[in-house]
Amino acid sequence: MILISVVVLLIALLPAAMFLKNGREFLPACSDQERLSGAKSQRVSVLIPARNEAASIGSAIEAILANDHPHFEVLVLDDQSEDDTAKIVQSFVDRDPRVRLLKSTSLPEGWNGKQHACWQLANQSSSDWLLFLDADVRLSADAISRCLAEQTLRKAPLISGFPLQETGTIAEKMLIPLMYYVLLCYLPIDRMRASLGVGLAAGCGQLFFANRAVYMSMGGHSTIRGSRHDGIQLPRAFRRAGHATDIFDATDIARCRMYTTTLQVCNGLLKNATEGIANARLIMPFSVLLIGGSVLPVLLLVISIFAGASQIAVAILVVATVISFVPRLMACSRFGQSYVGAMLHPVGVACFVALQWVAILRKSLGMTTKWRGRN
C-alpha cells in the first residue's frame, strides 16, 4: 500500500507543479499604457455568429458598443435562427451605424454551423483585426484595446482569451472550471510559445483575436469546416500553416455563462469531446493522469483508513489528497470560480472522464450530439 500511495502522490504532484509554473505564464490581457495607446489607432471587426441567441445577443451587443476603443464595427450573422435573434440585432442596426446584420446562406454539406458562420463574417469584415466572440460573451469597456495590446505583446497572428466562466448549477460549478485545470495542469505554456507544434495548440472558442491578412491567407475557419471544437482546431490550423498562436487570461475583460442546466453541460462536453481528449491516442493517458491525480488520492485515503493500512501509507495519502485540491483551489481564487465546485473536485473529474469515454462509445456507435438544432 505504501508503494501505491507514493505513486498516487507523484501523479498528484504533477498537475500541482504545472499549475504553479503556468500561473506565471498565463497572464491577463496586456494593460501597458504605451501598447494600449498604439492600439487605439487600429480598426477591429467584432464578429458574432448567432443561431437562436435571442436571450443573449442584445446584452452582448450592448457591452461591445460600450467599449472605449475608437474604431470598431460589430457584425452579427443570423445563422437561420428560429427566434427573434435577427429582430433584436436589427434594432441595434437602426440606431447605431457600427452594427451590421448579416444573413447566413444555407449550410453547405460537410460544414459545421459555427465555422460556416465565422467564415462568412470574416469575409464581410472591413478591418485588419478580427475579434470572434460567442453570443454569450460580455466584454468589459477596455476589452478590444487590450486584445490588440496583447497581440502586439505576443506577436502571434491568433490569440485566444479565456473569459470568466459564470456558473449556476452544481454541474456547472464542478465541470466548467475544469477547462482551467486541464489547460494549466497539463499544457506547458512556455513550450507552446517556443514551438509551432500542433500538439501544443490551445484556445477557447468563446474569444479569438486574429490578424485578418494571416487568417484569410491560411483559410481561417474554412480549414476546420467540419469541426465542432474551434477552441482546439483553429489554433491547430494556424500552426499547421506555420503561424504562432497564444493564449491569455481574459477573466477581467470578458465573462460568459455557457450553459444553464445539467443536461446542457453534459451535451456541451459531449458534442466536441472526440476532437479533444476523447480519442484513441489521448483517452488512456489522460484518464490515468486525471483519475490518478484527483480521484484516487481521496478514494484510497478512505479505503486505507477503514482497511487499517499503515500510518505511513495513510500519511502519504493525506498529503496526496491535499495536493490534489491545490490547483483547483488556486483556480477558484484567481479565476473567480466556485469553492463548492472545488470541494467536489474528485466527483467533477470522475464525471468529466466518464463523459470522455461516453463520447468515444457514442462515436463508435455512429451517434452524434444534436446542438443548436443540428447534428
N, C-alpha and C positions, 0 to 999 in steps of 0.2 A: 504493500500500500504506500510505503514511503516513496518508492520509485515512481509510481503513478502520480503521486502528489507533486513531486518535483517536476515531472513532465508538464502537468497542468499549470504549474506555476510559471514555467518558461513560456508556455503558449499565451498565458495571460499577460506576461511582461511585454511581449512583442507589440500589441496594439497600444499599450500604455506609453511605451517608449517612443513609438512612432507618432502618437498624438502630440506628445510634448515637443518632439522635433519639428513636426509640421506646423505646430502652432506659431512658430517664428517665421514661417514661410507664407502661410495662408492669411493675408493681411486685408484690412478694409480697403476700399477703393481710394486711390490717391487723393489727398487733400492739400497737396503742396500748392501754395498760392501762385507761384510762378507758372507751374504747369496748368493750373486752373485758368489763369489769365490768358495763356496761349490758346487754351481750348475754346474760349468764348467766341473766337472768330470762325470756328468750324461749323458747318451745317450738318445736321443729323436728321435722318428719316427714322421715325419711330414706327415700327411695323407690328401690327397685331392681327393674327389670324383669329377669326371669331366664328364659331359654329354654336348656335343656341346659347349665347352668352348674355341674354337679356338681364340676368340677375347681377352681372358684374361689370359689363362693358362701360356703363355710364360712370361708375366710380373710377375705373381705370383711366378713362379719357380725362376726367376732371383733374386727377392727380398729375397727369402728364402736362396739361395746359397750365398748371400752377408752377411749372418749372421755371427757374430763373435763367436758363440758357437762352440767349437771344435769337438763335437761328435754328429752328427745327420745324418739321412737319409731322403730322400724325396720319398714317394710312391704316385704315381698318378694312380688312377684306371679309365681307359677309360670305361665309362658306355654306351657301344653301341652307341657311338657318330656317327652322320651323317655328320660331318665336318672334319676338319684337326686336331682335338684335339690330336689324337694319334701320328700323324706325327710330330707335334710340340714337344710333350713330348719326342719322340724318338730322336730328335735332341739334347736334353739335355743329354739323356742317353748315347749317343755316345761320349760325351766329358766330362762327369763328373760321376764318379763311385758312387757318393752319390745318384744319381737319378735312380729310378726304375719305369718301366711302367708295370702296370698290366691290364689284360683284364677281364671285368666282365663276369660272367656266365649269363645265361638267368634269367630274373626277375621272381622269384617264385610267385605263387599265394598268395595273401594276403600281399605282401611286397611293401613298398614304395621304389622307386628307390634310393633315397639318403641313407636311412637306410641300404638297402642291400649293397650298395657300401661301406659305412663306416664299416660295419661288416666284409666284405671281406678284407678291408685294415687292420683292426686291427688284423685279423688272420694271415696276411702275414708280420706283423711288427716284428722287432727283438730287440726292445728297452723296457726298463722298463717304459718309459713315452710316451704318445701318444698326439700329438697336431693335432686335427682335424681342418682343415681350408676349408672354401669355396674358390672356384677358383677365386673369385673376391676380395679376401683379399690380401693386400700388407703389409708385415711385415717390421718393422724397423730392423736395424742391430743388436740390442740388445734384440730383442723380445723373442727369445727362452730362453735365460738365465733368463730373467726377469719373464717369465711364471713359470719357475722352482723355482725361488726365491719366487714368490708369493705363490706357492703351499706349500713350506716349512713354510711360514708365517701362512697361513690359516689352514694347516693340514687337508684339505678336499681332498678326492681322485678324486673329479671332481670340477674344477673351470671353469668359463666362463668369457671371456672378451668381452666388448662392444667396437668395433673399432670406429674410427672416421667415421661418415657417410657423404660421399660426395654426394652432391645433385646438380641438374642442373635445372630441370623444376620446375615450381611453385608447381605442385602437390607433387614433392619430398620434396621441402622446407617446405611445410605445414604439410605433413603427416609422413615422415620418422622420424623426430626428436621426434615424439610423443612416440617413444619407451622409451626415457629418461623420458618423462613426466609421463607416466603410471607407469614405474618402480619406479622412485624416489618419486612420489607423493602418491602412494598407497601401496607400499610394505615396511613394517617395517624391515629394514635390520638387525637391532640388534636382533629382534625376530627370523629372519631367521637363524642367526648364533647360536642362543641359543637353537634351536629346530630342530628336524628332520621332522617336519610336512610337509606332501606332499603339502598342500595348500600354503606353503611359498616358494616352489621351483621356481627358476628363472634362466634364462640363455639366451645366444644369440647363435643361431646355427651357426653363422659365425666363432666362435672361442671357441673351447672346449679343455681343457687340462686335461688329465686323467692318473691316476695310472693304468698301464696295468693289473697288477695282480688283482686288485679290479674290474676293468672293465670286464675282462674275467670271473671272478668268478660269477658276477651277471648277465652276459648275454649281457651287453653292448647294442648296437643298435638293437640286435635281440629281446629285450624285448619291443621295440616300433616299431616293423616291419611295421605296417600299418599306422604309423603316418606321417604327413607332417610337424609337428611342433616340431622338436627335441629340439628347444630352451627351451621349457617348459617341454616336455615329457621325455627327457633324465635325467634332474635333478630329476624329479618326480620318475623315475625308480630307481635311485640311493638311494633316500630317502626311497622308499618302501622297499629296500633291507637293510636298516639300516645304510646307509653311508651318511656323510655330503656332502653338496655342497656349493659353494660360488661363488660370482661374483666380478668383479673388472672393473675399468675404463681402457680400452685399447686404449684410444684416442691417446696417444703418442707412442704406439708401433705397431699400425695396423690401416689401413684405408680401406674403402670399399665403392663402389658405387653399390648398389643392383640392381637398375632399372634405365632406361634412358628415359622412356616415361610415360605419364599419365596412359595409359592402363596397362602397366606393374605394376605400383604402385598399381592400383586398384585390378588387378588379384593377385598380390603378397599378398595383405592384405586379399583377399577373400579366397585364397587357404587353409589357415590354421586357419581362424578366429574361427571356431567352436571348435577348440581344446584350445582356449584361452578364450576370453571374451564372444564370441557369443554362449552361451549355456543357457539353461533354468535357471540355478542357478545364473549366474552372469550378464546376459544381463540387467536386470532391475536395480539392484543397481548401476552398472557402468554407465548406461545411465543417471540415476539421478545425480550421482556424477559428471560425465563429462559435461553434459549439464548444470547442475545447477551451477557448479563452473567456467565454461569457456564461456558459450554461453549466459545464462540468464542475467548475470550482464550487459553486453553490450546491449542486446536486451531490457531489462526492463528500462535501463537508457534512451535509445532513446524514448521509449514509454512514460515514466514518464515525460520527458521534453515536449513532444508535447501534452500530456494529461493534463498538468498543475498540476501535483502532488505536494505535499507539499515539501518545501525546505529540510526538514529533510529526507524525502524519497529519494530525488534526491542526497543529500549529501552522504547518506549511499551507494547508488548505484554507485556513483563516486568512493568511497573508494573500494567497492567490485570489480569494473571494474579494477582499478589499481592493486589490489592484484591478480586478476585472471591472469594478464600478468607476474607477478613476476617470477614464476618458469620457464616459457618459455624463458624469457629474460636472466635469470641466466644460463640456459642451453646453450643459444647462446654463452655466454661469456666463459663458462667452457669447452664445448664440440665442439666448433668451428662450430656452426650451423648458419643458415641464419637468419638475423634480419628481412628480408622480410617475411619469413615464420612465424616468431614470431608475427609480426604485424597482420598477417592473422590467428592468433591462434584460435579465435572463429569459423571461417569458417572451418579450418582444423579439429577441434574437431567435429563439426557438420557432416562433411563428414565422419570422422572416425566412429562415432556412426552409421551413416546411413549404412555404409558398413557392420558393425556387424549385423544389422538387415537384410540386404540383404542376408548375408551368412546364417542366420538362415532360412530365407524363401527358399533359394535355396536348403538347405539340406532337408527341409520338402517336397520339390517337387522332391527329388531324383536327383538333379542336382549337378555336380561336376565341378570344375575349372580345365581345362587342363593346365598342367605345364610341360615344357621341353618335349612336345610331348606326354605326358602320362596323363591318368586320375587317 
